[in-house]
Amino acid sequence: MDVIAAPNSPVGQGTPNARVVATGARVAEVPGPVDTTTDSGALVVLSVPRTTAAELAGAGTTSRLAVTVC
């Protein structure tokens, strides 16, 4: 899986470009849903090196994260 970060900023403000934060991440687990809302996304637990995990955590504070199958 690749993980892409897209900034959480209003249109026309901030950095508009998405960026790849992790490549070739392995899926460790996909826990079941906790609630029934569909707009909250999904949890995917990835297995990545520690430095990549730190970058993902940082990107997740200011961006929406998306995973792609590669």
KAHUHU-V179114 format. One line per field, one symbol per residue. ss: DSSP state (H for helix, E for strand, - for the rest). A space follows every 10 residues. Layout:
ss = ???
This chain:
ss = -EEEEEE--- --------EE EE---EEEE- ---------- ----EEE--H HHHHHHHHHH HHEEEEEE--
